[in-house]
Each structure stands twice: as structure tokens, then as C-alpha cells.
């Protein structure tokens, strides 16, 4: 059984997220979704997500394609990879560089394959664009 892992904030699940998750799941048999912690999202995006980490974890857990959903680490972003040992890690088009992740995996002697999944109608399905649209209506 191949285990696939993805990461994200998933703050309001939209068709772009569903596309990403379906594509990732197609690489294996078991999909693990790591939800970014509120504190880490604030560091990365300079703002808190609209929904807190527990609600986002609950929302993503309800999707049939998701086999396991967990909160990411607070201080060590990579410890969850070492703990879950995925065969494959899929990154979204707008996430960290593959090179950066590959270097960290090598340091930790982890052999996960890395794949980047392209955007799905990026001009429409980005969380920031959806929020702007909702404010207009």
C-alpha cells in the first residue's frame, strides 16, 4: 500500500483543493493530509486563517478521499513526515520548493518521492480570490 502525504491550510475547501487532493490520492492508496497550524500559517502568511486549526482538521476529515488528517508540527515542520513515513509527498503549485524539501528529507534519511501538482483554474480557485469574490456579493 502506497501512502501519500499532502500539506496545506485548507481554510475553506474549494474546487481547487478537491482537485489537488484527488490528484494526490491517485499517486497511492492512502492519503494523509497535514493541516497547517494556526501559529505557523500566521508566520508564513502574516495573518491567521479564517477557521481555526481544529475546524479545518474536522472539515478535511469529512472528505471521503482523505484517509487520515493530522495537525502539522509547531516547531518542526518535517517531524510529521518522519512520523508517518509517506511513500510519496505531493506539493501544490504554490508551496515550498521541491529542492528545499528534498534536502530536508535527505538529512533525515527519508526516501519519499516528490511530486508537484499543477493548479486547477488558478485564476478562479485560489482562496484569496474566493474571499474577495464573497466580499463583493
C-alpha atoms as a printed R data frame, in Angstrom:
    type eleno elety resid chain resno       x      y       z
1   ATOM     1    CA   UNK     A     1   0.000  0.000   0.000
2   ATOM     2    CA   UNK     A     2   1.419  3.395  -1.010
3   ATOM     3    CA   UNK     A     3   0.950  6.247   1.438
4   ATOM     4    CA   UNK     A     4   0.645  9.763   0.009
5   ATOM     5    CA   UNK     A     5   1.025 12.931   2.094
6   ATOM     6    CA   UNK     A     6  -0.050 16.497   1.344
7   ATOM     7    CA   UNK     A     7   0.130 19.728   3.316
8   ATOM     8    CA   UNK     A     8  -1.998 22.845   3.419
9   ATOM     9    CA   UNK     A     9  -4.061 25.249   5.416
10  ATOM    10    CA   UNK     A    10  -7.336 24.224   3.713
11  ATOM    11    CA   UNK     A    11  -9.105 27.299   5.048
12  ATOM    12    CA   UNK     A    12 -12.434 26.896   3.309
13  ATOM    13    CA   UNK     A    13 -12.318 23.903   0.987
14  ATOM    14    CA   UNK     A    14 -12.945 24.839  -2.651
15  ATOM    15    CA   UNK     A    15 -12.753 23.027  -6.036
16  ATOM    16    CA   UNK     A    16  -9.020 23.780  -6.326
17  ATOM    17    CA   UNK     A    17  -8.398 21.924  -3.065
18  ATOM    18    CA   UNK     A    18 -10.549 18.995  -4.210
19  ATOM    19    CA   UNK     A    19  -8.620 18.814  -7.495
20  ATOM    20    CA   UNK     A    20  -5.323 18.809  -5.583
21  ATOM    21    CA   UNK     A    21  -6.479 16.094  -3.177
22  ATOM    22    CA   UNK     A    22  -7.857 13.874  -5.972
23  ATOM    23    CA   UNK     A    23  -4.627 14.178  -7.964
24  ATOM    24    CA   UNK     A    24  -2.561 13.376  -4.867
25  ATOM    25    CA   UNK     A    25  -4.706 10.378  -3.949
26  ATOM    26    CA   UNK     A    26  -4.193  8.995  -7.475
27  ATOM    27    CA   UNK     A    27  -0.480  8.515  -6.641
28  ATOM    28    CA   UNK     A    28  -1.257  5.920  -3.973
29  ATOM    29    CA   UNK     A    29  -3.760  4.089  -1.822
30  ATOM    30    CA   UNK     A    30  -3.809  6.036   1.452
31  ATOM    31    CA   UNK     A    31  -3.981  9.841   1.653
32  ATOM    32    CA   UNK     A    32  -2.663 11.679   4.702
33  ATOM    33    CA   UNK     A    33  -3.496 15.384   4.878
34  ATOM    34    CA   UNK     A    34  -1.394 17.552   7.175
35  ATOM    35    CA   UNK     A    35  -3.210 20.702   8.267
36  ATOM    36    CA   UNK     A    36  -1.048 23.741   8.931
37  ATOM    37    CA   UNK     A    37  -1.137 25.017  12.491
38  ATOM    38    CA   UNK     A    38  -2.663 28.449  13.089
39  ATOM    39    CA   UNK     A    39   0.606 29.763  14.525
40  ATOM    40    CA   UNK     A    40   2.624 28.579  11.519
41  ATOM    41    CA   UNK     A    41   0.148 29.964   8.998
42  ATOM    42    CA   UNK     A    42   0.364 33.329  10.705
43  ATOM    43    CA   UNK     A    43   4.180 33.220  10.362
44  ATOM    44    CA   UNK     A    44   4.014 32.258   6.678
45  ATOM    45    CA   UNK     A    45   1.054 34.372   5.503
46  ATOM    46    CA   UNK     A    46   1.182 37.183   8.089
47  ATOM    47    CA   UNK     A    47  -2.422 36.512   9.036
48  ATOM    48    CA   UNK     A    48  -4.459 33.892  10.817
49  ATOM    49    CA   UNK     A    49  -6.750 31.627   8.817
50  ATOM    50    CA   UNK     A    50 -10.486 32.363   8.991
51  ATOM    51    CA   UNK     A    51 -11.169 28.956  10.546
52  ATOM    52    CA   UNK     A    52  -9.078 27.650  13.415
53  ATOM    53    CA   UNK     A    53  -6.917 24.559  13.025
54  ATOM    54    CA   UNK     A    54  -9.365 22.242  14.787
55  ATOM    55    CA   UNK     A    55 -12.219 23.272  12.491
56  ATOM    56    CA   UNK     A    56 -10.047 22.940   9.376
57  ATOM    57    CA   UNK     A    57  -8.923 19.490  10.542
58  ATOM    58    CA   UNK     A    58 -12.552 18.474  11.059
59  ATOM    59    CA   UNK     A    59 -13.587 19.823   7.641
60  ATOM    60    CA   UNK     A    60 -10.850 17.968   5.758
61  ATOM    61    CA   UNK     A    61 -11.505 14.767   7.728
62  ATOM    62    CA   UNK     A    62 -15.046 14.660   6.362
63  ATOM    63    CA   UNK     A    63 -13.852 14.200   2.776
64  ATOM    64    CA   UNK     A    64 -14.115 10.584   1.564
65  ATOM    65    CA   UNK     A    65 -10.788 10.721  -0.289
66  ATOM    66    CA   UNK     A    66  -8.924 11.595   2.941
67  ATOM    67    CA   UNK     A    67  -7.810  8.531   4.894
68  ATOM    68    CA   UNK     A    68  -6.010 10.353   7.713
69  ATOM    69    CA   UNK     A    69  -5.874 14.006   8.701
70  ATOM    70    CA   UNK     A    70  -3.452 15.395  11.270
71  ATOM    71    CA   UNK     A    71  -2.185 18.720  12.521
72  ATOM    72    CA   UNK     A    72   1.343 19.633  11.490
73  ATOM    73    CA   UNK     A    73   4.149 20.273  13.945
74  ATOM    74    CA   UNK     A    74   4.517 23.626  15.657
75  ATOM    75    CA   UNK     A    75   8.294 23.939  15.635
76  ATOM    76    CA   UNK     A    76   9.482 21.245  13.254
77  ATOM    77    CA   UNK     A    77   7.504 21.206  10.014
78  ATOM    78    CA   UNK     A    78   9.131 17.944   8.956
79  ATOM    79    CA   UNK     A    79   8.609 15.786  12.043
80  ATOM    80    CA   UNK     A    80   5.220 14.605  10.784
81  ATOM    81    CA   UNK     A    81   6.915 13.250   7.645
82  ATOM    82    CA   UNK     A    82   9.347 11.251   9.781
83  ATOM    83    CA   UNK     A    83   6.451 10.000  11.915
84  ATOM    84    CA   UNK     A    84   4.087  8.992   9.073
85  ATOM    85    CA   UNK     A    85   6.781  7.906   6.570
86  ATOM    86    CA   UNK     A    86   4.883  8.556   3.343
87  ATOM    87    CA   UNK     A    87   5.995  6.878   0.146
88  ATOM    88    CA   UNK     A    88   5.002  9.977  -1.817
89  ATOM    89    CA   UNK     A    89   4.664 13.652  -0.933
90  ATOM    90    CA   UNK     A    90   2.612 15.856  -3.221
91  ATOM    91    CA   UNK     A    91   3.062 19.604  -3.136
92  ATOM    92    CA   UNK     A    92   0.731 22.215  -4.517
93  ATOM    93    CA   UNK     A    93   1.930 24.557  -7.239
94  ATOM    94    CA   UNK     A    94   2.356 27.386  -4.718
95  ATOM    95    CA   UNK     A    95   4.095 25.511  -1.914
96  ATOM    96    CA   UNK     A    96   7.770 25.247  -0.921
97  ATOM    97    CA   UNK     A    97  10.391 24.293  -3.443
98  ATOM    98    CA   UNK     A    98  10.963 20.636  -4.189
99  ATOM    99    CA   UNK     A    99  14.708 21.177  -3.717
100 ATOM   100    CA   UNK     A   100  14.256 22.522  -0.196
101 ATOM   101    CA   UNK     A   101  12.065 19.602   0.792
102 ATOM   102    CA   UNK     A   102  14.337 17.044  -0.899
103 ATOM   103    CA   UNK     A   103  17.334 18.392   1.075
104 ATOM   104    CA   UNK     A   104  15.442 18.089   4.349
105 ATOM   105    CA   UNK     A   105  14.316 14.554   3.507
106 ATOM   106    CA   UNK     A   106  17.901 13.541   2.712
107 ATOM   107    CA   UNK     A   107  19.119 14.965   6.043
108 ATOM   108    CA   UNK     A   108  16.553 12.813   7.816
109 ATOM   109    CA   UNK     A   109  17.231  9.758   5.648
110 ATOM   110    CA   UNK     A   110  13.669  9.695   4.307
111 ATOM   111    CA   UNK     A   111  13.063  8.428   0.783
112 ATOM   112    CA   UNK     A   112   9.662  9.858  -0.146
113 ATOM   113    CA   UNK     A   113   9.054 10.575  -3.833
114 ATOM   114    CA   UNK     A   114   8.136 14.202  -4.504
115 ATOM   115    CA   UNK     A   115   5.534 15.429  -6.997
116 ATOM   116    CA   UNK     A   116   4.200 18.902  -7.689
117 ATOM   117    CA   UNK     A   117   0.558 19.105  -8.698
118 ATOM   118    CA   UNK     A   118  -0.335 21.937 -11.035
119 ATOM   119    CA   UNK     A   119  -3.019 24.498 -10.377
120 ATOM   120    CA   UNK     A   120  -6.678 23.958 -11.174
121 ATOM   121    CA   UNK     A   121  -8.125 27.056 -12.815
122 ATOM   122    CA   UNK     A   122  -5.801 29.178 -10.697
123 ATOM   123    CA   UNK     A   123  -7.385 32.418 -11.896
124 ATOM   124    CA   UNK     A   124 -10.610 31.310 -10.169
125 ATOM   125    CA   UNK     A   125  -9.840 28.806  -7.402
126 ATOM   126    CA   UNK     A   126  -7.388 30.471  -5.060
127 ATOM   127    CA   UNK     A   127  -8.555 31.066  -1.516
128 ATOM   128    CA   UNK     A   128  -7.653 34.769  -1.703
129 ATOM   129    CA   UNK     A   129  -9.681 35.256  -4.904
130 ATOM   130    CA   UNK     A   130 -12.674 33.409  -3.463
131 ATOM   131    CA   UNK     A   131 -12.617 35.591  -0.321
132 ATOM   132    CA   UNK     A   132 -12.545 38.759  -2.459
133 ATOM   133    CA   UNK     A   133 -15.478 37.489  -4.518
134 ATOM   134    CA   UNK     A   134 -17.515 36.663  -1.397
135 ATOM   135    CA   UNK     A   135 -16.965 40.192  -0.082
136 ATOM   136    CA   UNK     A   136 -18.411 41.596  -3.299
137 ATOM   137    CA   UNK     A   137 -21.699 39.688  -3.011
